[in-house]
Every structure is written in C-alpha cells, then in structure tokens.
Amino acid sequence: MKFHHFKNNDAMPLLGLGTWKSGPGEVYQAVRTAIELGYRHFDCAFVYDNEAEIGEALAESIAAGKVKREDLWITSKLWNNSHPCELVLPALKQTLSDLQLDYLDLYLIHWPISLRKDVIYPNQASEYIPLGEIPLTETWAALEECYDLGLVRHLGVSNFSVKKLGEILSKSRLQPEVNQIEMHPFLQQPKMMEFCRENYIHLTAYSPLGSKDRAESMKGKNEPSLLEHPTILQIAARNQCSPAQVLIKWAMERGTSVIPKSVNPRRMKENLESIQVNISAKDMQEIAALDQHFRYLDGTFWTRGGSPYTLENIWDGEA
Ligand code: A2P
C-alpha cells in the first residue's frame, strides 16, 4: 500500500473504501470483508446514514483480532446542519459514538453550505442558512477545539474551492490538511492540485468511478461514462487490468488518495489490487487529454427552491 505522510508522520493509505451509498444491511458485511481483504482506510460521513453499521463492523473486526485500531484510518465529515460552533462537538461525538471510536483520524467540513439545525436535505429557502451568516472560519475554529480535545488527529474540508481554502488558511490557527473533492479523468483540477501542493494540503479524490449508483435525481442528462470511455478501455486492455483499476491507479499516480465505493467483494478486491497495476507515462498522458471540467456532483442540488447558494458562490468560478 502507498501512503500519504502528514507532518506529524501519521500515514494515510492512499486507497480507501468509500461508503457513500452503501446501504443498510450491506455496509456491515462490506466493511468486514474489506478489512479481511486488506483495506485499512474507510471514508465515512454522518449524512451517509450508515455510521452505526460501520461502527459495528469496525468494533467486531477489532474484537476478533483482524485489525488494530491504530492500523485503521477513519475519516468522517461534519454535516451542513451542524456548522454553528456549539453544534460541532455534539456532531462529532455522535459520529464517534456511532463508529464506536474514541478518535477520528480525519474530520472534514463536508460542504461549504449551511443548513438549519434539523434539516438534513433542504426543500425550501427557509431551511438554508445564507452564505456568510456562519463564516466557515468559525466552524473551522470549532473543529480546532475538537482537535485540541484529542478527538480528531487531522482536520480538513471537502468540496472547497481554492478561494475558500485560502480564507481558512489566512485566518486559522491550524491549517486544513486535506481537501476531499470530486476528481477523475473528466475533472482533473490542475489549479487545485497546484495550490494544494504549494500549501501542503493533501487531496482525496471522490467519485473516482463516476458514482453511477447515485439517485437518478442527482444525475444529469447524457452524462459521460468513465468506466466505458474508449481511452480508459484501451489502457485497461493494454495493461491487462480493468477500467476501474486504471481510474484508481491514475489517482494514486497523481499522489492523491482515492476512495472508490463498493459493497461487492469481487469489486472491492479488484479495486484494492489497483495498487499493483502498471500505468505508464504514456497512459498518464493519454488520460490527461480527457479533462473536460465535468462534475458528476455539480452542486445543483444546493441551488434549488429559493436557495441562497448558486453554482457561482459554491465553486467560486473555478473549474
Ligand atoms: P458496487 O458497490 O455494486 O460495486 P464511485 O466510487 O465513483 O462512487 O462509484 C461507485 C459505483 O461504482 C458503485 O455503483 C459500485 O458498485 C461501482 N463499482 C465499484 N467498483 C467497481 C469496479 N471495479 N468495476 C465496476 N464498477 C464498480
């Protein structure tokens, strides 16, 4: 396994198991199997509504001697309805309790979007808290307190633009160490990569396979398919591996971590074995030519029903 080494020498496995969309009744077994297969990095979030089931799988794997807590890397994320300072610690404690852990390796602000306390997914304007009413730097300061309490070892953000990262960097005591964003050959984000390299921020690529199991309401018309793109298929054939393995190895070759989701033992194994796949410099060049600034998760779902959020103020005009 390849790792990203943080300043304090903690090592995050570059390949983790995504758990968004891993449903009740399937995620327990997926995590148990993943640990048996050798996965040590699990990407979780309160809003995935499955942390309690993941927690059972982690606890039972540890109790059965399959893995030690210190050899696991567990990420979770603060949901949009817990941005006010006083809600951050309770939200983290809920996640820790569900995951049956006494600390997280990494805790992220899930989106730069704020919602009213009892809202999980908003339906109307009144359920949003307008941009700027709770500055992201205030939420960040509450995360720093969680770090001081020893409840999280690293702090980061998700879905943040370079501009929003810059605001946190300029006004905070602790730097964000990770930005988790959508990244794949259709959305390569070279400017974000450069900014993060310069500022020692590690990038995690989500939706590396195109998240085709998203709800239909989250899909656009005529979305391009990563797993069926002719260039990806050719590179897979050339290297005697699967298209998914090409996409996963591509992400790791760029130094990013990557969290493909699967609940299927065969595909989980296949994805883990991406580590051994060879991708040549020529393959990387061919994939570089596929960038089309295309987001599968373009944030449109945050702009409906009189929302104060727009695609412009979410992404700040960045590709
Ligand atoms: P499944 O969970 O049944 O394996 P993403 O990580 O981009 O969100 O993509 C997740 C989707 O990709 C899920 O539908 C998942 O299905 C599927 N998937 C995961 N691994 C592979 C693979 N190796 N080949 C094809 N599809 C895969």
Residues whose N, C-alpha, C, O or C-beta is under 5 A from the ligand:
A	BS01	A2P	G18 S207 P208 L209 G210 S211 K212 D213 A244 I259 P260 K261 S262 V263 N264 R267 E270
